[in-house]
Amino acid sequence: MYKRASRLLWVCVLPCLLNSAAAERVTEGLETENWGVGGWGNPVTFSHPEMEGRGQVLQASCQHGDKAMAIFSLGRPWNILERPFVTFDVRTEFGHGVSVAIGVNTGPENTYYESSVRRPEEGQAFTRVVFDLSQANFKEARFNWIQGIRILNPEQAKMLHILCFPQVPEDRSGVAYIDGMHVVKGIFQLTEGIEPSFGEIPRDPLPGDFNRDGNLDPLVVRPALAIMQGKQEGEPVAVSLAPELTEGVRAAAWADLNQDGYSDLVTVTGDGSVVRFLLSDGRGQFKDGSADWDMPPDTFPSPVRQVFAFDDEPDGDEDIHFLLEDGTWRHWSHLSPHGLETTAYVEAAWEGEGGEGVTVQLSDIEGKLFGARHLRLANEKGLNAASRALFFVPPGEYGVVAVLPSGKAISARCVVERPGQRIRITPDAVFPLFPKRAVTVDGRMLPGEWAEKPQVTHSLAYVDIKTGARETHPMKLWYQADAYALYLAIQIEGDDFGDSLNADMLTIYFDSDGDGEVEEGEDVRAFWSHIYNDYHMLPRRYGFWPERDPILDGLGVVSHSHPEGVGDYTYELMVPWNSRDPLDLSIEKDATLGLMVTFVETQRKGWQWVWGKESMSVFPSQASHPEHQLARLKVLGLSRTAGSPPGKVAVDMISP
C-alpha cells in the first residue's frame, strides 16, 4: 500500500528548471529571473521571497484575465531521453481549485506538446509533484489536442512552459510558490513507517553482477569497500575503484538503478549518511551518477547501518531500504521512466523453503547472458526482501536457469513483454506467471485471437452531432483473460470516422470493488478518436467524468474500415489485473467487477470538446444515470497458491 500512497504524489505541478548537466534547484541556479510570461495567457509577475526552512523560492503571482490560464516559459535545451522527469514542490493560494500542466517545445520545427493536468491541493503545505516525459501523455496540434501523444524529438527539447488553470472563471488570480526544482533520470520518494520483511536480516551485502557475465560478484564493505569480480572457475578477483568512491563508505548494496542490465552500487558514506549511486559501465568502471536522481533530503535521524535494494512493491523499480543504527528503517520508493518501449523487467523470486540461497541466470534464446542474481530464502510470510530480484532486458524470449543450494539446476523458457514478466522458482520447478499474450493488440482482431461470435451484442442509439439525425448502430463485444490482463474487443458498425472537428469517444468504466458504482479513483480506459487513454474517476464534485492517469498502463488500439467515410470501428484493449498503480485495476484473486461502455460523438469548438446527452449511448443501459447500470464480469482462476504455477483464467459477463 505504501507505493500506492507515494504514486499519488503525481498530482500537481508548476514552474520548473531545465539543465542537462546536473540536477539543480532553479533558485540556486539563478534561473528565476529567466522565466518569461507566455503570450497566450493571463499576466504573471515573478518574485523571489525567502521562506523559512527553504530559503529563496520562486513566487508566481497570476493576475485575472479573459484567458483560461496563466503561462510562464523558460528557454533552455536538454535531452528528455537522459532526464525524462520534472519534479518540484508547489504551494498554491488561489482560494479555489487549480489545474496545472506543463508544455515543451522540441525538434527542428519547434513543435509544442502539452501534458495532462494535475490538481494540487490548496493551502499552506507544499506538495511534491512529478511528470514523466517519457510517456505518451501529451497532446499536440496535429492530433487536434487529444491527450495521449508521445513527444517526438525528445533529445531536442528547447523550452519549458507551465500552464496554470484556475477552476473559477470569475476569479483567476492567485499565487503559486515553487521550490526544489529538478530535471532528473529518476526519483526516490521517502515513505514513512515501512519496515521490510526478512526471514533473517542478511549480515553481508548480497552479491550482484556488474558486468552481466552470469557470475555473481561479491561486495565487501568492511574494513573498506571492495568489489570482487566473480569467475566461473577460481576465486573472485578485486576490482580497482577510485579512492574518492570508496572513502568513508559504511554501507553498500547492488541495484540496477538505470535499468541497463548492469548492477550498480548504492553506497552510504560517513556519519551524515550521504547516499551515492555509482553506475557500472559493464567493464569494471564506476562513476558517481548521484546527480541524475532526485533524492529525499535529510531523511536519517541516526547513521545508516546497512542498506538493501530490492523491488518489494513489486512494480519493476529498484527501491532502497536503510537500516539505521537506532534500529529504525527508512524506505525510498523509486520512480523510473514508464514510457521506455525498449526495456522490460523480469522479476525472479524464490518460493521454496530451506537452503542457503539460489543463483538465477537469464539469457536470450541465442545464449547471450543478461546477468545473474542471488535470492535468499522466503520466510513463513512468503516472499521477503531478499528473495526477489530484478533483471532489465529488451522484450523477447528468454531462458532462466536456477541453481539451488544443493547444486541442482532447473530451467524454463519465458516470453517477456512490456512492462515485464514474473518468474517463480521452487525446489522442483521454474515457471513464469504470465503466458505469452494470446492477443496482439493492434485493432485488427487477427484470425484465431477471438471467438467466431461475440459474447455480447448490443444496439447503440444516439443523435449524430453533425446532422442532428438519430442513429442506431450494432455493437459487438468480445472478452477473454489470462493471468496478466483482461482483453476486450469491441466493434461498432456503420459509423463515420471522427474527423478533425468531430471525434468519437469510446470509454470503458470499471467498478473495481464490485459495489455497483464507478467511484473516485477507479479505473477508466478510453479511445478518443484513434488515441488510447488511461484515465481514473474524479471526485463527484467534478461530475461523472474521468481524468488522465499520470502513469499510462495497459494497451489500446483502434482502427476504422473506411476513415474517409462510413465504416466499422474495431477496438482492442488490454487492461492489466494489477499494474501496481493505485488508479488502475487491483485484482489479485477471483473477483466480480463492474463494467460499463459509453460511446459519444464529440465536437471541437475553439479550445474545447463538447457534446450533449443525446449524442451518447451506453452499454448495458440507456439510463440517465449510467454509473448505476453496470454489467458484471466474473473472474475465475487468478487465485494462486505460493509455489504452484498459475492456472487458466476465465471471465464471464453477467448482465445487470
C-alpha positions as CSV (number, residue, x, y, z in Angstrom):
1,M,0.0,0.0,0.0
2,Y,2.9,2.4,0.6
3,K,3.8,2.5,-3.1
4,R,0.2,3.3,-3.9
5,A,0.3,6.2,-1.5
6,S,3.6,7.5,-2.9
7,R,2.4,7.4,-6.5
8,L,-0.5,9.6,-5.7
9,L,2.1,12.4,-5.4
10,W,1.8,12.7,-9.2
11,V,-1.0,15.2,-8.7
12,C,0.2,18.8,-9.3
13,V,2.8,20.9,-10.9
14,L,4.0,24.5,-11.6
15,P,7.2,26.1,-12.9
16,C,10.5,24.2,-13.1
17,L,14.0,24.2,-14.4
18,L,16.0,22.7,-17.2
19,N,19.6,21.7,-17.0
20,S,21.3,18.8,-18.8
21,A,24.5,18.9,-16.8
22,A,23.2,18.3,-13.3
23,A,20.1,18.3,-11.1
24,E,19.9,21.8,-9.8
25,R,17.4,23.8,-7.9
26,V,16.2,26.6,-10.1
27,T,16.6,29.1,-7.3
28,E,20.2,28.1,-6.7
29,G,20.9,28.1,-10.5
30,L,19.7,31.7,-10.7
31,E,17.1,30.7,-13.3
32,T,14.3,32.6,-11.6
33,E,14.9,35.8,-13.4
34,N,14.8,34.0,-16.8
35,W,11.2,33.0,-16.6
36,G,9.0,34.8,-19.1
37,V,5.3,35.2,-19.5
38,G,3.7,33.2,-22.3
39,G,2.0,35.2,-24.9
40,W,-1.4,33.4,-24.9
41,G,-2.1,33.5,-21.2
42,N,-3.1,36.0,-18.5
43,P,-0.4,38.2,-16.9
44,V,2.1,36.8,-14.4
45,T,4.7,38.6,-12.3
46,F,7.7,36.9,-10.5
47,S,9.4,37.5,-7.2
48,H,11.8,35.5,-5.0
49,P,10.8,35.6,-1.3
50,E,12.7,33.9,1.5
51,M,10.7,31.1,3.1
52,E,11.6,29.6,6.5
53,G,13.2,26.2,6.1
54,R,13.6,26.5,2.4
55,G,15.5,29.7,1.6
56,Q,14.6,31.6,-1.6
57,V,11.7,30.2,-3.6
58,L,10.0,31.3,-6.8
59,Q,6.7,33.2,-6.4
60,A,4.5,33.4,-9.5
61,S,1.6,35.9,-9.0
62,C,-1.1,35.2,-11.5
63,Q,-3.5,38.0,-12.4
64,H,-7.1,37.8,-13.5
65,G,-7.8,37.9,-17.2
66,D,-10.0,36.7,-20.0
67,K,-7.7,33.7,-20.8
68,A,-8.3,30.3,-19.3
69,M,-4.7,30.0,-18.0
70,A,-1.5,31.8,-17.0
71,I,1.6,30.6,-18.8
72,F,5.3,31.0,-17.9
73,S,8.1,29.9,-20.1
74,L,11.8,29.1,-19.8
75,G,14.2,28.6,-22.7
76,R,16.9,26.0,-22.1
77,P,17.8,23.0,-24.2
78,W,18.0,19.5,-22.6
79,N,17.7,15.8,-23.6
80,I,14.5,14.3,-22.3
81,L,15.8,10.8,-23.0
82,E,18.6,11.4,-20.5
83,R,16.4,13.3,-18.0
84,P,12.7,12.4,-18.5
85,F,11.4,13.5,-15.1
86,V,10.4,17.0,-14.0
87,T,9.9,17.3,-10.2
88,F,9.4,20.1,-7.7
89,D,7.5,21.3,-4.7
90,V,4.5,23.6,-5.2
91,R,2.1,25.5,-2.9
92,T,-0.9,27.4,-4.3
93,E,-3.0,30.2,-2.9
94,F,-5.9,30.8,-5.2
95,G,-8.8,30.4,-2.8
96,H,-10.2,27.6,-5.1
97,G,-9.1,24.7,-7.2
98,V,-6.2,25.0,-9.7
99,S,-5.3,22.6,-12.5
100,V,-1.7,22.7,-13.8
101,A,0.1,21.3,-16.9
102,I,3.5,21.6,-18.5
103,G,4.4,22.2,-22.1
104,V,7.6,21.6,-24.0
105,N,8.9,22.6,-27.5
106,T,11.1,20.1,-29.3
107,G,12.7,19.4,-32.6
108,P,13.7,21.4,-35.7
109,E,10.0,22.6,-36.2
110,N,9.8,23.7,-32.5
111,T,6.7,21.5,-32.0
112,Y,4.7,22.3,-28.9
113,Y,3.5,19.4,-26.6
114,E,1.2,19.9,-23.6
115,S,0.8,17.4,-20.7
116,S,-2.3,16.3,-18.9
117,V,-3.3,18.4,-15.9
118,R,-2.7,17.9,-12.2
119,R,-4.9,19.2,-9.4
120,P,-2.8,20.5,-6.4
121,E,-4.3,20.8,-3.0
122,E,-5.0,24.4,-2.0
123,G,-3.3,25.5,1.2
124,Q,-0.1,26.3,3.2
125,A,1.7,23.0,2.6
126,F,4.0,22.2,-0.3
127,T,3.2,19.2,-2.4
128,R,6.0,17.2,-4.2
129,V,5.0,16.7,-7.9
130,V,6.3,14.6,-10.8
131,F,6.0,14.5,-14.6
132,D,7.3,11.5,-16.6
133,L,8.0,12.9,-20.1
134,S,8.9,9.5,-21.5
135,Q,5.2,8.5,-21.6
136,A,2.6,9.1,-24.3
137,N,0.9,11.5,-22.1
138,F,0.8,14.7,-24.2
139,K,-1.3,16.5,-26.7
140,E,-0.3,18.3,-29.9
141,A,-1.9,20.4,-32.6
142,R,-1.5,17.9,-35.4
143,F,-3.7,15.5,-33.3
144,N,-6.3,18.1,-32.5
145,W,-5.1,18.5,-28.9
146,I,-6.4,15.0,-27.9
147,Q,-4.4,13.6,-25.0
148,G,-2.2,10.6,-25.5
149,I,0.6,11.6,-27.8
150,R,4.3,10.8,-27.3
151,I,6.9,13.6,-27.5
152,L,8.9,13.4,-30.8
153,N,12.5,14.6,-31.0
154,P,12.8,14.3,-27.2
155,E,16.6,14.7,-27.4
156,Q,16.0,18.2,-28.8
157,A,13.9,19.9,-26.1
158,K,14.2,23.6,-26.3
159,M,11.7,25.3,-24.0
160,L,9.5,24.5,-21.0
161,H,6.1,26.1,-20.4
162,I,4.0,26.0,-17.2
163,L,0.2,26.3,-17.6
164,C,-1.9,27.2,-14.6
165,F,-5.7,26.8,-15.0
166,P,-7.8,28.4,-12.2
167,Q,-11.1,26.5,-11.7
168,V,-13.3,29.6,-11.1
169,P,-13.5,31.7,-14.3
170,E,-14.8,34.7,-12.3
171,D,-11.5,35.0,-10.4
172,R,-8.4,33.6,-12.0
173,S,-6.0,35.5,-9.7
174,G,-3.7,33.7,-7.2
175,V,-0.2,32.9,-6.2
176,A,2.0,29.7,-6.7
177,Y,5.2,29.1,-4.8
178,I,7.8,26.8,-6.3
179,D,10.8,25.1,-4.7
180,G,13.1,22.1,-5.2
181,M,13.0,22.1,-9.0
182,H,14.9,19.3,-10.8
183,V,15.1,17.6,-14.2
184,V,16.3,14.1,-13.5
185,K,16.7,10.5,-14.7
186,G,14.7,9.0,-11.8
187,I,13.1,9.9,-8.5
188,F,13.3,8.4,-5.0
189,Q,10.5,9.3,-2.6
190,L,10.6,8.9,1.2
191,T,7.8,6.7,2.5
192,E,7.4,6.7,6.3
193,G,6.6,3.7,8.5
194,I,7.8,0.9,6.3
195,E,9.9,-2.0,7.6
196,P,11.0,-4.7,5.1
197,S,10.1,-8.3,5.7
198,F,13.1,-10.5,6.2
199,G,13.3,-14.1,7.4
200,E,16.6,-13.0,8.8
201,I,18.4,-9.8,8.0
202,P,21.5,-10.6,5.9
203,R,24.7,-9.8,7.7
204,D,26.6,-9.1,4.5
205,P,25.6,-7.4,1.2
206,L,24.1,-9.7,-1.4
207,P,26.2,-10.3,-4.5
208,G,25.4,-8.7,-7.8
209,D,26.6,-8.9,-11.4
210,F,28.2,-5.6,-12.5
211,N,29.4,-6.9,-15.9
212,R,26.5,-9.1,-16.8
213,D,28.7,-12.2,-17.3
214,G,26.4,-14.6,-15.4
215,N,28.8,-14.8,-12.4
216,L,27.9,-13.4,-9.0
217,D,30.2,-10.5,-7.9
218,P,30.6,-10.3,-4.1
219,L,30.6,-6.9,-2.3
220,V,32.7,-6.2,0.8
221,V,32.0,-3.1,3.0
222,R,34.3,-3.6,6.0
223,P,37.0,-2.7,6.7
224,A,36.8,-0.9,3.3
225,L,34.6,-1.0,0.3
226,A,35.7,-3.7,-2.2
227,I,34.1,-5.2,-5.3
228,M,35.1,-8.7,-6.2
229,Q,34.6,-9.9,-9.8
230,G,33.2,-13.4,-9.7
231,K,34.7,-16.1,-12.0
232,Q,33.1,-19.3,-13.4
233,E,36.2,-21.1,-12.1
234,G,38.5,-20.0,-9.3
235,E,38.3,-17.3,-6.7
236,P,36.9,-13.8,-7.3
237,V,39.4,-11.0,-8.0
238,A,39.3,-7.5,-6.7
239,V,38.2,-4.6,-9.0
240,S,40.1,-1.4,-8.7
241,L,38.0,1.6,-7.6
242,A,38.9,5.3,-7.4
243,P,39.6,6.3,-3.8
244,E,37.1,9.1,-3.8
245,L,34.3,6.4,-4.4
246,T,35.3,4.2,-1.5
247,E,36.5,6.5,1.2
248,G,34.2,6.5,4.3
249,V,31.6,4.0,2.9
250,R,29.8,2.4,5.8
251,A,27.1,0.5,3.8
252,A,26.5,-0.6,0.2
253,A,24.2,-2.7,-2.0
254,W,23.9,-3.7,-5.6
255,A,21.0,-2.3,-7.6
256,D,20.4,-1.8,-11.4
257,L,19.3,1.8,-11.0
258,N,19.5,2.9,-14.6
259,Q,18.0,-0.3,-16.0
260,D,20.9,-1.0,-18.4
261,G,21.3,-4.6,-17.2
262,Y,24.5,-4.0,-15.1
263,S,24.4,-4.0,-11.3
264,D,25.2,-0.5,-9.9
265,L,26.2,0.4,-6.4
266,V,24.2,2.2,-3.7
267,T,26.7,3.5,-1.1
268,V,26.2,5.3,2.2
269,T,29.1,7.4,3.4
270,G,30.0,8.9,6.7
271,D,28.0,9.5,9.9
272,G,25.9,12.0,7.9
273,S,24.8,9.1,5.8
274,V,25.4,10.6,2.4
275,V,23.8,8.4,-0.3
276,R,25.6,8.0,-3.6
277,F,24.8,6.0,-6.8
278,L,27.9,4.5,-8.5
279,L,26.9,3.4,-12.0
280,S,28.6,0.5,-13.7
281,D,29.7,0.7,-17.3
282,G,29.9,-3.2,-17.5
283,R,33.6,-3.2,-17.9
284,G,34.7,-2.6,-14.2
285,Q,34.5,1.1,-14.2
286,F,32.1,3.0,-11.9
287,K,31.2,6.7,-11.9
288,D,29.2,8.8,-9.5
289,G,25.7,9.3,-11.0
290,S,24.0,10.6,-7.9
291,A,23.1,14.0,-9.5
292,D,21.0,12.1,-12.1
293,W,18.4,11.2,-9.4
294,D,16.2,13.3,-7.2
295,M,16.6,12.0,-3.6
296,P,14.9,13.0,-0.3
297,P,16.9,15.4,1.8
298,D,17.8,14.9,5.5
299,T,16.0,11.6,6.0
300,F,18.2,9.8,8.5
301,P,17.8,10.7,12.2
302,S,20.7,8.3,13.0
303,P,23.6,6.9,10.9
304,V,22.9,4.1,8.4
305,R,24.0,0.6,9.5
306,Q,23.0,-1.3,6.4
307,V,21.4,-0.7,3.0
308,F,19.3,-3.1,0.9
309,A,18.0,-2.6,-2.6
310,F,15.0,-4.7,-3.9
311,D,11.7,-4.2,-5.6
312,D,9.3,-5.1,-2.7
313,E,6.2,-3.3,-4.0
314,P,6.7,-5.0,-6.6
315,D,6.3,-2.8,-9.6
316,G,9.5,-3.1,-11.6
317,D,11.5,-0.4,-9.9
318,E,14.5,-0.9,-7.6
319,D,13.6,0.5,-4.2
320,I,16.0,1.1,-1.3
321,H,15.7,0.3,2.4
322,F,18.1,1.8,5.0
323,L,18.5,0.1,8.4
324,L,19.7,2.8,10.9
325,E,21.9,2.4,14.0
326,D,18.9,3.1,16.2
327,G,17.1,0.1,14.8
328,T,14.6,2.0,12.7
329,W,14.1,1.9,8.9
330,R,13.8,4.4,6.1
331,H,12.2,3.4,2.7
332,W,13.0,5.2,-0.6
333,S,10.4,4.3,-3.2
334,H,11.8,4.5,-6.8
335,L,10.1,6.0,-9.8
336,S,11.8,5.2,-13.1
337,P,10.6,6.1,-16.6
338,H,7.5,4.1,-17.6
339,G,7.4,5.1,-21.3
340,L,10.6,3.3,-22.5
341,E,9.5,0.9,-25.2
342,T,12.9,-0.9,-25.3
343,T,13.1,-2.0,-21.7
344,A,11.1,-4.6,-19.7
345,Y,11.7,-6.0,-16.2
346,V,12.0,-9.7,-15.2
347,E,11.3,-10.3,-11.5
348,A,12.8,-13.6,-10.3
349,A,11.5,-14.8,-6.9
350,W,12.2,-17.8,-4.7
351,E,9.1,-19.5,-3.3
352,G,10.7,-22.6,-1.9
353,E,11.7,-23.5,1.6
354,G,15.1,-24.3,3.2
355,G,18.6,-24.0,1.8
356,E,21.1,-21.1,1.8
357,G,20.2,-19.3,-1.4
358,V,19.5,-19.6,-5.1
359,T,21.5,-18.2,-8.1
360,V,19.5,-17.2,-11.1
361,Q,20.9,-16.6,-14.6
362,L,19.0,-15.1,-17.5
363,S,19.9,-15.5,-21.2
364,D,18.2,-14.9,-24.5
365,I,17.4,-17.8,-26.9
366,E,20.8,-17.3,-28.6
367,G,22.6,-17.9,-25.3
368,K,23.6,-14.3,-24.7
369,L,23.8,-13.7,-20.9
370,F,21.9,-11.0,-19.2
371,G,23.4,-11.4,-15.8
372,A,22.9,-13.3,-12.6
373,R,21.1,-12.6,-9.3
374,H,21.2,-14.1,-5.8
375,L,18.0,-14.9,-4.0
376,R,17.7,-15.6,-0.3
377,L,15.0,-17.7,1.3
378,A,11.4,-16.9,1.6
379,N,10.1,-16.8,5.1
380,E,7.0,-18.1,6.7
381,K,5.1,-15.0,5.4
382,G,6.1,-15.7,1.8
383,L,8.4,-13.6,-0.4
384,N,10.7,-11.4,1.6
385,A,13.0,-8.5,0.8
386,A,16.0,-10.7,-0.3
387,S,14.0,-13.5,-2.1
388,R,13.3,-11.5,-5.2
389,A,15.5,-9.6,-7.7
390,L,15.2,-7.7,-10.9
391,F,16.7,-8.0,-14.4
392,F,16.1,-5.4,-17.1
393,V,16.1,-6.6,-20.7
394,P,14.6,-5.9,-24.1
395,P,11.2,-7.6,-24.7
396,G,11.7,-11.1,-26.2
397,E,12.1,-14.8,-25.4
398,Y,14.5,-15.8,-22.6
399,G,15.8,-18.8,-20.8
400,V,16.0,-18.9,-17.0
401,V,18.4,-21.2,-15.1
402,A,18.2,-21.5,-11.3
403,V,20.9,-23.2,-9.3
404,L,19.6,-24.4,-6.0
405,P,21.6,-24.7,-2.7
406,S,22.0,-28.5,-3.4
407,G,23.7,-27.7,-6.8
408,K,20.7,-28.9,-8.7
409,A,20.0,-26.7,-11.8
410,I,16.4,-26.3,-13.1
411,S,15.4,-24.2,-16.1
412,A,12.5,-22.8,-18.1
413,R,11.7,-20.6,-21.1
414,C,9.6,-17.5,-20.8
415,V,8.3,-14.6,-23.0
416,V,9.0,-11.1,-21.7
417,E,6.5,-8.5,-22.9
418,R,6.3,-4.9,-21.7
419,P,6.1,-3.9,-18.9
420,G,7.6,-7.1,-17.6
421,Q,7.5,-10.8,-16.5
422,R,7.5,-12.5,-13.1
423,I,9.4,-15.8,-12.6
424,R,8.8,-18.1,-9.7
425,I,11.4,-20.7,-8.5
426,T,10.7,-23.7,-6.3
427,P,12.9,-26.7,-5.4
428,D,11.3,-28.6,-8.3
429,A,10.4,-26.1,-11.0
430,V,10.9,-22.7,-12.6
431,F,7.8,-21.1,-14.2
432,P,6.6,-17.7,-15.4
433,L,3.4,-16.2,-14.0
434,F,2.4,-14.6,-17.3
435,P,1.9,-16.6,-20.5
436,K,2.6,-15.3,-24.0
437,R,-0.3,-13.0,-24.7
438,A,-2.9,-14.5,-27.0
439,V,-4.0,-11.2,-28.4
440,T,-1.8,-8.8,-30.4
441,V,-3.4,-5.5,-29.5
442,D,-3.4,-3.8,-32.9
443,G,-7.1,-3.0,-33.6
444,R,-7.3,-5.8,-36.3
445,M,-8.8,-8.8,-34.4
446,L,-6.5,-11.2,-36.2
447,P,-7.8,-14.8,-37.0
448,G,-7.6,-17.1,-34.1
449,E,-7.4,-14.4,-31.5
450,W,-11.1,-14.1,-30.7
451,A,-14.2,-16.3,-30.7
452,E,-16.0,-16.5,-34.0
453,K,-19.1,-14.9,-32.5
454,P,-19.2,-12.1,-29.9
455,Q,-20.1,-12.8,-26.3
456,V,-22.3,-9.7,-26.3
457,T,-24.4,-7.9,-28.9
458,H,-25.9,-4.5,-28.2
459,S,-27.6,-1.6,-30.1
460,L,-26.2,1.9,-29.7
461,A,-28.6,4.7,-30.2
462,Y,-27.6,8.4,-30.3
463,V,-28.0,11.6,-32.2
464,D,-25.4,12.4,-34.8
465,I,-23.7,15.6,-33.6
466,K,-23.2,16.8,-37.1
467,T,-26.5,16.1,-38.8
468,G,-28.9,16.0,-35.7
469,A,-30.3,12.8,-37.0
470,R,-30.9,9.9,-34.6
471,E,-28.9,6.8,-35.5
472,T,-28.7,3.2,-34.4
473,H,-25.5,1.1,-34.7
474,P,-24.8,-2.5,-33.8
475,M,-22.1,-3.0,-31.1
476,K,-20.3,-6.4,-30.6
477,L,-18.2,-7.2,-27.6
478,W,-15.7,-10.0,-27.0
479,Y,-13.7,-10.7,-23.8
480,Q,-11.0,-13.1,-22.6
481,A,-8.3,-13.1,-20.0
482,D,-5.0,-14.6,-18.9
483,A,-3.0,-14.4,-15.7
484,Y,-1.7,-10.9,-16.6
485,A,-4.6,-9.0,-18.1
486,L,-8.2,-8.7,-19.2
487,Y,-8.7,-8.3,-23.0
488,L,-11.6,-6.6,-24.7
489,A,-12.6,-6.3,-28.4
490,I,-15.4,-4.0,-29.5
491,Q,-16.8,-3.4,-32.9
492,I,-19.2,-0.6,-33.8
493,E,-20.7,-0.9,-37.2
494,G,-21.8,1.6,-39.8
495,D,-20.4,4.9,-38.3
496,D,-18.4,7.6,-39.9
497,F,-14.8,8.1,-38.7
498,G,-14.4,11.2,-36.4
499,D,-12.5,13.8,-38.3
500,S,-10.5,16.8,-37.1
501,L,-13.5,18.6,-35.6
502,N,-15.7,15.6,-34.7
503,A,-14.1,12.9,-32.6
504,D,-15.9,9.7,-31.5
505,M,-15.0,8.6,-27.9
506,L,-15.4,5.1,-26.6
507,T,-15.0,4.8,-22.8
508,I,-14.8,1.7,-20.6
509,Y,-15.5,2.3,-16.9
510,F,-14.5,-0.3,-14.3
511,D,-16.1,-0.8,-10.9
512,S,-13.1,-2.5,-9.3
513,D,-14.6,-3.3,-5.9
514,G,-17.8,-4.6,-7.4
515,D,-20.1,-2.4,-5.2
516,G,-22.2,-1.3,-8.2
517,E,-20.8,2.2,-8.7
518,V,-17.8,3.7,-10.5
519,E,-16.3,5.8,-7.8
520,E,-13.4,8.3,-7.2
521,G,-10.1,6.7,-8.2
522,E,-11.5,3.7,-10.1
523,D,-10.1,2.7,-13.4
524,V,-11.3,4.1,-16.8
525,R,-9.9,3.4,-20.3
526,A,-10.9,5.4,-23.3
527,F,-10.3,5.9,-27.1
528,W,-10.8,9.5,-28.1
529,S,-10.9,9.2,-31.9
530,H,-7.9,7.0,-32.7
531,I,-5.9,7.7,-29.5
532,Y,-5.9,5.4,-26.4
533,N,-6.1,6.9,-22.9
534,D,-5.7,5.6,-19.3
535,Y,-8.0,7.5,-17.0
536,H,-9.4,7.4,-13.5
537,M,-12.6,8.8,-12.0
538,L,-12.5,12.2,-10.4
539,P,-14.4,13.1,-7.2
540,R,-18.1,13.5,-7.6
541,R,-17.9,17.3,-7.4
542,Y,-16.4,17.2,-10.9
543,G,-19.4,15.2,-12.2
544,F,-19.3,11.8,-13.9
545,W,-16.0,12.5,-15.7
546,P,-12.6,10.8,-15.8
547,E,-9.1,12.3,-15.8
548,R,-5.8,11.1,-17.3
549,D,-3.6,8.9,-15.2
550,P,0.0,10.2,-14.5
551,I,1.2,6.6,-15.3
552,L,0.0,5.1,-18.6
553,D,-0.7,1.4,-18.2
554,G,-2.2,-1.2,-20.5
555,L,-2.5,-1.0,-24.2
556,G,-5.3,0.0,-26.6
557,V,-5.5,0.4,-30.4
558,V,-8.5,1.3,-32.7
559,S,-8.9,1.0,-36.4
560,H,-11.7,2.1,-38.8
561,S,-12.5,0.2,-42.0
562,H,-13.1,3.4,-44.0
563,P,-11.6,6.5,-42.5
564,E,-12.8,8.7,-45.3
565,G,-16.4,7.8,-44.9
566,V,-18.8,5.3,-43.2
567,G,-17.4,2.0,-41.9
568,D,-16.8,-0.1,-38.8
569,Y,-14.7,0.7,-35.7
570,T,-12.6,-2.1,-34.2
571,Y,-11.2,-1.5,-30.7
572,E,-8.8,-3.8,-28.9
573,L,-7.8,-3.3,-25.3
574,M,-5.5,-4.9,-22.7
575,V,-6.0,-3.9,-19.1
576,P,-3.6,-5.5,-16.5
577,W,-5.3,-7.0,-13.5
578,N,-2.8,-5.3,-11.2
579,S,-0.2,-2.8,-12.6
580,R,0.6,-1.6,-9.0
581,D,-0.8,1.8,-9.9
582,P,-3.4,2.9,-7.4
583,L,-5.5,4.5,-10.2
584,D,-5.8,1.2,-12.1
585,L,-7.5,-2.2,-11.5
586,S,-6.1,-4.0,-8.5
587,I,-7.3,-7.6,-8.9
588,E,-5.1,-10.4,-7.5
589,K,-7.7,-13.2,-6.8
590,D,-11.0,-14.4,-8.1
591,A,-13.5,-11.5,-8.1
592,T,-16.5,-9.9,-9.6
593,L,-16.2,-6.4,-11.0
594,G,-18.5,-4.0,-12.8
595,L,-18.1,-2.7,-16.4
596,M,-19.8,0.0,-18.4
597,V,-19.2,1.2,-22.0
598,T,-20.2,4.6,-23.4
599,F,-19.9,5.8,-27.0
600,V,-20.3,9.5,-27.6
601,E,-19.8,11.8,-30.6
602,T,-18.0,15.0,-29.7
603,Q,-17.3,18.3,-31.5
604,R,-14.5,20.7,-31.2
605,K,-15.4,24.3,-30.5
606,G,-12.4,26.6,-30.0
607,W,-10.2,25.0,-27.4
608,Q,-12.8,22.7,-26.0
609,W,-14.6,19.4,-27.0
610,V,-18.4,19.5,-26.4
611,W,-21.3,17.1,-26.7
612,G,-24.8,16.6,-25.4
613,K,-26.6,13.8,-23.6
614,E,-28.4,12.8,-26.7
615,S,-25.1,12.2,-28.6
616,M,-24.1,9.5,-26.0
617,S,-25.1,5.8,-25.9
618,V,-24.4,3.4,-23.1
619,F,-23.9,-0.4,-22.6
620,P,-25.5,-2.1,-20.8
621,S,-28.2,0.5,-20.2
622,Q,-29.7,3.7,-21.7
623,A,-30.4,5.0,-18.2
624,S,-29.9,8.7,-17.5
625,H,-27.5,7.8,-14.7
626,P,-25.4,5.1,-16.3
627,E,-22.9,4.9,-13.4
628,H,-25.6,2.9,-11.6
629,Q,-26.2,0.5,-14.5
630,L,-23.2,-1.9,-14.8
631,A,-22.6,-5.3,-16.4
632,R,-20.6,-7.6,-14.1
633,L,-17.5,-9.5,-15.0
634,K,-16.8,-12.7,-13.0
635,V,-13.1,-13.5,-12.9
636,L,-12.0,-17.1,-12.1
637,G,-8.5,-18.5,-11.9
638,L,-6.5,-15.6,-10.7
639,S,-6.1,-17.0,-7.2
640,R,-2.8,-19.0,-6.8
641,T,-1.1,-20.9,-4.1
642,A,2.6,-20.0,-3.5
643,G,4.9,-22.5,-5.2
644,S,2.3,-23.6,-7.8
645,P,2.1,-22.4,-11.4
646,P,-0.8,-20.2,-12.4
647,G,-3.9,-21.9,-13.8
648,K,-6.2,-20.9,-16.7
649,V,-8.0,-17.6,-16.1
650,A,-11.6,-17.2,-17.3
651,V,-14.1,-14.4,-17.4
652,D,-17.8,-14.4,-17.8
653,M,-20.2,-11.5,-18.2
654,I,-23.4,-11.2,-16.2
655,S,-25.9,-8.6,-17.2
656,P,-27.3,-6.3,-14.5
